[in-house]
Amino acid sequence: MTLLHTIHSGDTTSLFESITNDIMDKGYSIRPYALPENLAQLLLQHVTVMSDENFKRAGIGRAQDHTVNDFVRTDEICWITGNSEAGSAWIKWTESLRVFLNKRLFLGLFSFESHFAHYAKGDFYKKHKDAFKGEDNRMLSVVVYLNQFWSPDDGGELVIYDNQAEASTIIDNSVIKVTPNFGTIVVFLSEDFPHEVLPANRDRYSIAGWFRLNNSIANNIDPPS
């Protein structure tokens, strides 16, 4: 039995069902330590042995609007392809999730793009949205964390702003903080949730990805980039 078969032979139905229900109920899902252990380990091993030359400074915007802006973000990224065992396994897992979400939620998710992200000590990504209504075709954002033995002092939390939640006098329910623990999965509606990454106090690795709709015009397919 191959490693890829082992990764995807487990029962993912329960996890996918939980993510789906969360999206329906509140628009986001946070599932600690939920990524299959063997897939998480494979991705971690891959990202930690990659050459630094594979990572490039992340920017903002797409295509001709793409710029590097140190005021907004300082992380480095490496786009994921199916050319490695880890990349192929990740793409296959996310494809299974895409099919499940389309079957249950009728979202019309067409394709998926993702990259590894490396935040060195002090790196951050200020508050932003992954998509704006009517301006992009990113539908669902997916984040997975690859950090073992992460402590509260290490920082680097993902902060999600739920503008629809009611704040109380005791707790601000509109702010959700996610510790980037190993194998934790976060999925949310790209247009609806501003978010940021707080400065990390040690090297922080994650995967960020987006399920996209089909923006084909005149039979010209708009591919992930």
Backbone bond lengths (Angstrom), bond angles and torsions (degrees), N, CA, C in turn:
res aa  C-N    CA-C-N  psi(-1)  N-CA   C-N-CA  omega(-1)  CA-C   N-CA-C  phi
1 M - - - 1.467 - - 1.527 109.40 -
2 T 1.327 117.04 127.75 1.446 121.28 -177.87 1.525 110.72 -75.40
3 L 1.346 114.94 162.32 1.467 120.04 178.73 1.519 110.45 -63.31
4 L 1.338 117.34 -41.14 1.466 120.27 179.76 1.515 110.99 -60.70
5 H 1.352 116.40 -40.50 1.451 119.46 179.25 1.525 110.67 -66.36
6 T 1.338 115.64 -38.55 1.461 119.73 179.08 1.517 111.22 -62.24
7 I 1.344 116.13 -41.53 1.458 120.71 -178.53 1.516 111.00 -62.41
8 H 1.333 117.01 -40.10 1.456 119.93 -171.06 1.527 113.52 -103.48
9 S 1.332 116.92 5.28 1.454 118.81 179.62 1.525 111.94 -87.69
10 G 1.340 116.78 -12.96 1.457 120.27 179.19 1.510 111.60 -71.60
11 D 1.316 116.17 168.25 1.456 121.51 -179.10 1.522 109.53 -83.46
12 T 1.328 116.07 104.96 1.457 121.06 177.81 1.517 111.76 -95.22
13 T 1.316 117.11 -4.37 1.464 120.25 -174.58 1.521 111.79 -58.37
14 S 1.316 117.41 -44.38 1.460 121.26 -177.77 1.523 111.07 -62.56
15 L 1.331 117.01 -44.97 1.464 120.85 178.69 1.523 110.92 -63.62
16 F 1.325 116.88 -48.76 1.466 120.44 -179.03 1.527 110.97 -62.82
17 E 1.325 116.33 -35.70 1.465 120.80 177.83 1.534 110.29 -64.96
18 S 1.319 116.97 -41.49 1.463 120.92 179.36 1.524 111.08 -65.02
19 I 1.329 117.05 -43.22 1.465 120.72 178.17 1.525 110.18 -62.25
20 T 1.319 116.11 -43.78 1.464 121.37 -179.60 1.519 111.21 -61.10
21 N 1.318 116.43 -46.20 1.473 120.53 -179.60 1.527 111.19 -63.45
22 D 1.338 116.41 -39.44 1.458 120.25 177.84 1.523 111.05 -62.22
23 I 1.318 116.87 -44.35 1.464 121.14 -179.70 1.530 110.14 -61.59
24 M 1.322 116.42 -41.80 1.463 119.98 179.41 1.525 111.21 -66.27
25 D 1.341 117.07 -39.84 1.465 120.97 -173.64 1.527 113.26 -78.08
26 K 1.350 116.66 -41.17 1.470 118.56 -171.94 1.516 114.97 -139.11
27 G 1.331 117.85 -2.44 1.455 120.74 175.88 1.513 114.86 88.67
28 Y 1.336 117.41 -5.06 1.462 120.26 177.30 1.529 109.79 -147.39
29 S 1.327 115.12 159.07 1.464 121.18 179.31 1.517 108.83 -138.63
30 I 1.333 116.45 133.34 1.464 122.79 175.74 1.524 107.27 -124.55
31 R 1.308 116.41 114.89 1.467 121.95 -176.30 1.534 109.84 -123.40
32 P 1.357 117.01 96.08 1.469 120.24 -178.26 1.533 112.27 -63.80
33 Y 1.329 114.98 137.36 1.471 122.66 173.20 1.536 112.06 53.24
34 A 1.332 117.91 35.36 1.465 121.14 -170.54 1.522 114.22 -97.46
35 L 1.331 118.05 -20.70 1.458 119.15 179.71 1.528 108.52 -65.64
36 P 1.353 117.86 135.58 1.469 119.15 178.98 1.526 111.80 -47.94
37 E 1.327 116.35 132.00 1.455 121.79 -171.88 1.526 112.68 -55.87
38 N 1.339 116.98 -42.89 1.471 118.33 -177.30 1.525 111.44 -69.57
39 L 1.316 118.06 -33.40 1.468 120.76 176.08 1.534 109.99 -69.34
40 A 1.318 117.26 -43.30 1.458 121.01 179.04 1.530 111.22 -61.21
41 Q 1.315 116.47 -42.98 1.466 120.34 179.01 1.526 111.50 -65.27
42 L 1.334 116.58 -39.77 1.461 121.28 179.37 1.532 110.32 -63.38
43 L 1.315 116.80 -43.23 1.463 121.12 179.27 1.529 111.49 -67.00
44 L 1.330 116.39 -41.58 1.457 120.62 178.51 1.525 110.90 -62.31
45 Q 1.319 116.56 -46.29 1.462 120.48 179.30 1.525 110.71 -59.86
46 H 1.322 115.93 -40.99 1.464 120.52 -178.65 1.529 111.54 -65.78
47 V 1.331 116.71 -47.18 1.461 119.51 -173.49 1.530 111.42 -71.46
48 T 1.329 117.54 -29.19 1.466 119.87 -177.51 1.529 112.72 -80.74
49 V 1.320 118.42 -17.45 1.474 119.79 178.06 1.524 111.91 -102.01
50 M 1.324 117.13 -3.75 1.462 120.30 178.45 1.515 110.89 -65.89
51 S 1.318 116.09 145.39 1.461 120.77 176.02 1.524 110.03 -68.82
52 D 1.326 115.47 145.02 1.462 120.03 177.25 1.521 111.49 -59.36
53 E 1.330 116.80 -23.90 1.457 120.70 -178.60 1.529 112.06 -67.28
54 N 1.330 116.63 -19.35 1.468 120.12 179.10 1.520 112.25 -74.88
55 F 1.331 116.68 -18.90 1.460 120.88 -178.75 1.528 110.15 -95.54
56 K 1.322 115.00 135.73 1.455 122.00 179.25 1.525 109.39 -122.93
57 R 1.340 115.87 150.86 1.453 120.01 177.27 1.524 110.59 -56.21
58 A 1.329 115.50 130.26 1.454 120.66 179.89 1.527 109.70 -77.07
59 G 1.324 115.03 149.93 1.454 120.36 178.43 1.518 110.55 -124.86
60 I 1.316 115.55 -170.49 1.455 121.59 176.19 1.520 108.05 -124.98
61 G 1.346 116.25 150.30 1.454 120.51 -177.84 1.514 111.66 84.61
62 R 1.335 115.98 171.42 1.452 122.04 -177.42 1.522 109.66 -125.88
63 A 1.352 114.04 155.34 1.459 122.49 174.21 1.532 110.71 51.59
64 Q 1.340 117.60 -126.84 1.459 120.76 -175.66 1.525 112.95 -67.65
65 D 1.341 117.07 -15.43 1.465 120.97 -179.89 1.529 112.63 -92.32
66 H 1.336 116.94 2.87 1.459 121.08 -176.03 1.526 110.75 -74.46
67 T 1.335 115.84 126.94 1.466 120.84 177.87 1.525 109.24 -140.93
68 V 1.329 116.73 154.53 1.463 122.60 173.04 1.522 107.74 -94.92
69 N 1.339 115.74 127.99 1.456 120.69 -175.38 1.526 108.82 -137.48
70 D 1.335 116.58 103.95 1.467 121.48 -176.88 1.523 112.55 -66.93
71 F 1.333 117.34 -18.29 1.450 119.74 178.79 1.533 110.51 -73.99
72 V 1.334 116.42 -29.15 1.467 121.32 -175.77 1.519 111.99 -93.63
73 R 1.346 116.98 -46.35 1.464 119.82 -177.55 1.524 110.26 -152.31
74 T 1.356 114.94 151.58 1.464 119.53 -176.99 1.530 112.66 -132.06
75 D 1.332 117.43 10.41 1.462 120.55 -177.94 1.525 111.60 -79.10
76 E 1.333 114.87 170.19 1.459 122.58 174.71 1.516 108.81 -118.72
77 I 1.342 116.16 149.66 1.465 120.06 -176.30 1.522 111.43 -133.95
78 C 1.327 114.75 160.51 1.460 122.63 172.60 1.525 107.66 -142.30
79 W 1.330 116.73 117.13 1.465 120.50 -177.78 1.521 110.87 -65.76
80 I 1.312 116.49 143.85 1.464 123.03 -175.68 1.525 109.59 -96.11
81 T 1.317 115.37 128.77 1.462 122.12 174.45 1.524 108.79 -121.43
82 G 1.308 116.15 177.91 1.466 120.47 178.64 1.508 113.14 -90.41
83 N 1.332 117.33 17.63 1.464 120.46 -176.16 1.519 113.81 -80.59
84 S 1.325 117.61 -10.19 1.463 121.04 176.61 1.522 109.12 -117.78
85 E 1.319 116.33 162.09 1.463 120.35 178.19 1.527 110.52 -62.03
86 A 1.338 115.55 -42.09 1.464 119.80 -179.63 1.522 110.94 -66.18
87 G 1.333 116.61 -45.66 1.458 120.30 179.81 1.508 112.15 -62.26
88 S 1.331 116.46 -41.59 1.458 120.98 179.29 1.527 111.27 -64.26
89 A 1.326 116.90 -41.76 1.465 120.90 179.85 1.530 110.74 -65.54
90 W 1.329 116.93 -41.23 1.469 121.34 178.75 1.530 110.72 -63.55
91 I 1.325 116.69 -45.79 1.465 120.72 -179.45 1.532 110.80 -62.84
92 K 1.318 116.57 -38.89 1.467 119.59 178.83 1.525 110.71 -66.25
93 W 1.344 117.38 -39.70 1.465 120.46 179.51 1.522 111.13 -65.87
94 T 1.328 117.12 -44.10 1.467 119.86 179.80 1.525 111.78 -68.16
95 E 1.320 117.14 -29.14 1.464 119.27 175.85 1.527 110.43 -66.71
96 S 1.319 116.91 -38.28 1.469 120.23 176.03 1.520 110.76 -62.81
97 L 1.330 116.37 -40.27 1.463 120.46 177.15 1.524 110.89 -65.39
98 R 1.322 117.53 -41.77 1.467 121.43 178.63 1.529 111.37 -58.93
99 V 1.301 116.76 -46.54 1.464 121.11 -179.64 1.531 110.23 -62.49
100 F 1.327 116.80 -42.37 1.460 120.74 -179.62 1.524 111.08 -63.96
101 L 1.335 116.67 -45.99 1.462 120.41 -178.87 1.528 111.51 -64.03
102 N 1.320 116.53 -40.54 1.470 119.29 178.44 1.527 111.41 -64.59
103 K 1.319 115.65 -37.98 1.466 119.82 -179.15 1.520 111.23 -67.54
104 R 1.322 116.91 -38.97 1.462 121.18 -175.94 1.518 113.79 -87.51
105 L 1.335 117.40 -37.61 1.455 121.26 -171.29 1.532 113.89 -112.03
106 F 1.328 116.79 -6.35 1.474 121.30 177.89 1.533 110.98 54.43
107 L 1.339 116.27 46.70 1.459 120.54 -175.15 1.525 113.16 -84.40
108 G 1.319 117.55 -18.53 1.452 119.89 -177.88 1.525 113.18 70.65
109 L 1.338 117.06 29.91 1.460 120.80 178.51 1.526 109.18 -64.24
110 F 1.322 115.96 128.24 1.468 120.59 -169.46 1.522 113.23 -107.60
111 S 1.318 117.09 -39.16 1.457 120.54 -176.70 1.527 109.70 -149.92
112 F 1.331 114.85 173.10 1.464 120.36 -177.64 1.517 108.72 -139.92
113 E 1.314 116.60 137.32 1.460 122.84 173.77 1.522 108.24 -130.01
114 S 1.332 117.59 147.56 1.462 119.36 -178.81 1.521 110.70 -159.22
115 H 1.326 115.53 160.45 1.457 120.55 176.73 1.518 110.12 -145.30
116 F 1.329 115.13 154.17 1.458 120.87 166.58 1.527 107.48 -73.37
117 A 1.322 116.39 144.61 1.462 121.21 175.17 1.521 109.00 -125.65
118 H 1.312 115.74 134.11 1.459 121.74 176.69 1.518 108.77 -118.55
119 Y 1.332 116.01 119.74 1.454 122.57 173.52 1.527 107.79 -106.74
120 A 1.306 117.02 111.04 1.459 120.45 174.17 1.525 108.93 -76.29
121 K 1.323 116.69 173.30 1.459 120.38 -179.54 1.529 110.43 -54.77
122 G 1.322 116.09 126.58 1.449 121.53 179.11 1.516 115.30 91.65
123 D 1.323 117.86 -10.87 1.460 120.48 -178.93 1.525 111.72 -72.16
124 F 1.326 115.75 155.58 1.463 121.66 -174.50 1.520 109.71 -155.94
125 Y 1.336 115.51 170.56 1.468 122.64 171.26 1.522 106.02 -144.05
126 K 1.327 116.67 110.90 1.458 120.46 -173.99 1.529 111.91 -69.04
127 K 1.319 114.86 168.69 1.463 122.64 -174.75 1.525 111.16 -53.86
128 H 1.352 115.58 130.52 1.451 121.58 -176.95 1.521 109.57 -160.85
129 K 1.307 116.27 171.45 1.462 122.76 170.20 1.518 108.70 -115.04
130 D 1.344 115.52 149.81 1.461 119.90 177.71 1.521 111.89 -81.11
131 A 1.330 117.33 -18.95 1.463 121.36 179.83 1.513 108.65 -156.62
132 F 1.314 115.24 151.47 1.460 121.17 176.78 1.517 108.95 -118.28
133 K 1.305 116.36 142.59 1.452 121.65 -175.35 1.525 110.80 -55.75
134 G 1.342 114.64 125.54 1.451 121.17 177.08 1.510 115.04 80.00
135 E 1.349 118.09 -0.94 1.455 119.94 -175.98 1.531 113.61 -117.28
136 D 1.295 117.73 -7.31 1.458 119.59 -177.29 1.520 107.70 -150.36
137 N 1.327 115.65 170.37 1.458 118.61 178.18 1.528 111.85 -119.25
138 R 1.328 116.92 19.39 1.460 119.58 171.46 1.524 108.34 -76.64
139 M 1.327 115.84 124.59 1.468 121.15 -175.01 1.525 111.96 -104.58
140 L 1.324 116.66 -48.79 1.463 122.06 -177.95 1.523 109.71 -127.83
141 S 1.327 115.84 132.24 1.457 121.60 174.65 1.525 109.43 -96.87
142 V 1.325 116.26 142.55 1.466 122.33 -179.95 1.526 108.39 -129.65
143 V 1.323 116.48 130.02 1.463 121.54 176.82 1.522 108.35 -128.31
144 V 1.323 116.13 135.09 1.463 121.90 175.36 1.527 108.15 -130.52
145 Y 1.329 116.83 138.36 1.463 121.23 -176.56 1.523 111.58 -105.43
146 L 1.350 114.69 142.69 1.465 121.31 -174.88 1.526 111.09 -124.66
147 N 1.339 116.44 37.54 1.469 121.22 -175.77 1.524 111.27 -111.13
148 Q 1.312 116.37 116.38 1.457 120.76 177.71 1.527 110.45 -87.75
149 F 1.322 114.73 146.95 1.478 121.90 173.72 1.538 111.75 56.96
150 W 1.319 115.96 44.52 1.470 120.78 179.84 1.523 108.96 -82.83
151 S 1.329 116.87 132.94 1.457 121.36 -179.99 1.520 110.18 -112.18
152 P 1.330 118.03 161.10 1.469 120.32 178.48 1.527 113.12 -56.33
153 D 1.328 117.34 -31.42 1.461 120.94 -179.71 1.524 112.84 -70.86
154 D 1.330 117.25 -12.39 1.460 120.69 -177.85 1.526 112.76 -79.28
155 G 1.340 117.42 -12.29 1.465 120.44 177.21 1.517 112.53 66.40
156 G 1.339 115.23 -147.67 1.458 120.80 174.41 1.510 115.37 68.44
157 E 1.336 118.44 22.32 1.464 119.69 -178.36 1.525 111.44 -70.00
158 L 1.309 115.02 149.10 1.462 121.85 167.98 1.524 107.10 -85.20
159 V 1.329 116.63 128.99 1.461 121.54 177.50 1.523 108.08 -112.49
160 I 1.328 116.34 120.15 1.461 122.37 178.78 1.519 107.97 -107.42
161 Y 1.316 115.92 131.54 1.466 121.59 -179.72 1.525 109.21 -102.74
162 D 1.330 115.00 112.91 1.455 121.24 178.85 1.523 107.92 -97.54
163 N 1.304 116.68 94.03 1.462 121.12 -175.29 1.522 113.41 -69.55
164 Q 1.341 116.99 -13.59 1.455 120.40 -179.38 1.524 112.62 -92.13
165 A 1.336 116.22 -11.59 1.463 119.41 -179.11 1.516 110.20 -77.79
166 E 1.330 115.59 148.67 1.456 120.81 178.61 1.530 109.91 -88.94
167 A 1.326 115.31 128.58 1.463 120.26 177.63 1.522 109.69 -85.96
168 S 1.312 116.25 142.40 1.463 121.04 177.29 1.522 108.92 -106.08
169 T 1.320 116.55 174.61 1.463 120.19 178.30 1.523 111.49 -75.19
170 I 1.322 117.01 -15.08 1.465 120.83 -177.82 1.528 111.22 -99.49
171 I 1.314 116.32 -43.01 1.465 121.04 -174.06 1.512 109.18 -132.96
172 D 1.312 117.20 140.27 1.458 120.46 175.51 1.520 107.80 -90.13
173 N 1.312 115.87 95.67 1.459 120.71 -176.44 1.517 113.00 -70.08
174 S 1.329 117.03 -10.06 1.457 119.60 -177.17 1.526 112.21 -81.71
175 V 1.330 118.45 -6.16 1.460 122.57 -179.47 1.523 109.62 -116.14
176 I 1.328 116.27 122.80 1.467 121.68 178.91 1.524 107.78 -117.24
177 K 1.333 116.91 124.31 1.459 120.99 178.21 1.526 109.79 -106.61
178 V 1.330 115.78 133.49 1.461 121.95 -178.98 1.520 108.68 -119.27
179 T 1.321 116.51 120.32 1.467 121.15 174.93 1.526 108.95 -75.84
180 P 1.336 118.33 132.22 1.470 120.82 -174.08 1.525 113.67 -78.37
181 N 1.333 115.68 58.06 1.460 120.97 -179.17 1.523 111.93 -75.66
182 F 1.301 115.25 153.09 1.462 123.71 -176.85 1.527 111.85 -54.24
183 G 1.339 116.31 126.15 1.455 121.66 174.56 1.512 115.65 81.83
184 T 1.346 118.34 -0.49 1.455 120.59 178.89 1.526 109.94 -72.22
185 I 1.343 116.31 136.50 1.461 123.18 -179.13 1.518 109.06 -113.96
186 V 1.330 116.20 132.07 1.464 122.22 174.99 1.530 107.90 -125.06
187 V 1.330 116.37 128.92 1.467 121.72 177.22 1.524 107.79 -130.75
188 F 1.335 117.33 133.94 1.468 118.76 178.40 1.524 110.78 -152.90
189 L 1.330 115.72 158.67 1.453 122.11 178.00 1.527 109.75 -67.02
190 S 1.310 116.57 120.50 1.462 121.56 -170.19 1.521 113.33 -62.25
191 E 1.319 117.85 -35.76 1.456 121.12 -175.81 1.533 113.06 -80.65
192 D 1.328 116.74 -17.68 1.463 119.93 -166.91 1.521 115.23 -101.47
193 F 1.328 118.48 -17.20 1.459 119.82 -170.48 1.529 112.77 -126.59
194 P 1.341 117.15 101.92 1.469 119.13 168.73 1.530 108.63 -62.33
195 H 1.318 116.44 150.24 1.465 119.48 -179.11 1.519 109.41 -157.71
196 E 1.328 115.45 165.78 1.457 120.73 177.58 1.518 109.62 -149.31
197 V 1.318 115.39 163.76 1.466 122.24 174.42 1.521 107.48 -114.63
198 L 1.328 116.22 120.26 1.460 120.89 179.81 1.527 110.53 -74.48
199 P 1.332 117.94 155.01 1.469 120.45 -178.77 1.528 111.90 -55.54
200 A 1.321 114.92 136.02 1.460 120.86 178.38 1.525 109.90 -92.95
201 N 1.328 116.27 150.96 1.460 121.61 178.65 1.517 112.82 -103.52
202 R 1.340 116.07 4.51 1.460 122.14 173.89 1.523 107.19 -156.68
203 D 1.309 117.39 173.08 1.457 120.73 179.13 1.531 110.12 -58.40
204 R 1.312 115.41 131.95 1.465 122.15 -175.62 1.527 108.73 -129.81
205 Y 1.338 116.02 125.46 1.466 121.45 -177.84 1.523 110.47 -117.46
206 S 1.308 114.72 140.81 1.463 120.15 178.50 1.525 109.35 -154.05
207 I 1.323 114.45 172.26 1.466 121.75 168.89 1.515 106.79 -119.12
208 A 1.321 116.41 132.59 1.464 121.89 172.61 1.522 107.68 -118.01
209 G 1.330 116.32 133.48 1.457 119.93 -178.55 1.512 111.66 -147.09
210 W 1.332 115.04 166.10 1.466 120.41 -177.19 1.519 110.55 -142.45
211 F 1.325 114.98 129.06 1.452 120.07 168.31 1.528 107.44 -83.17
212 R 1.319 116.01 132.16 1.448 121.03 -173.83 1.526 111.69 -118.85
213 L 1.324 114.98 154.07 1.452 121.73 170.93 1.525 108.66 -85.02
214 N 1.311 116.80 170.87 1.460 121.50 -179.71 1.526 109.56 -90.61
215 N 1.325 115.97 114.48 1.458 120.78 177.68 1.519 112.20 -100.40
216 S 1.326 116.46 31.59 1.456 119.91 -178.16 1.521 110.77 -63.09
217 I 1.312 115.90 137.21 1.455 122.39 176.47 1.526 108.07 -128.64
218 A 1.329 116.43 126.73 1.467 121.92 178.99 1.527 110.69 53.81
219 N 1.334 115.15 42.82 1.465 122.64 176.67 1.528 113.26 68.89
220 N 1.338 118.20 9.72 1.457 121.24 173.73 1.527 108.73 -96.04
221 I 1.312 116.14 112.46 1.464 120.58 -175.14 1.516 110.16 -76.73
222 D 1.337 114.66 132.77 1.457 122.05 175.52 1.530 107.48 -85.88
223 P 1.329 119.28 101.61 1.467 120.54 -174.86 1.519 111.53 -84.87
224 P 1.334 117.26 164.05 1.460 119.74 171.68 1.517 109.67 -61.18
225 S 1.336 116.28 148.56 1.468 119.06 178.45 1.524 109.12 -142.39
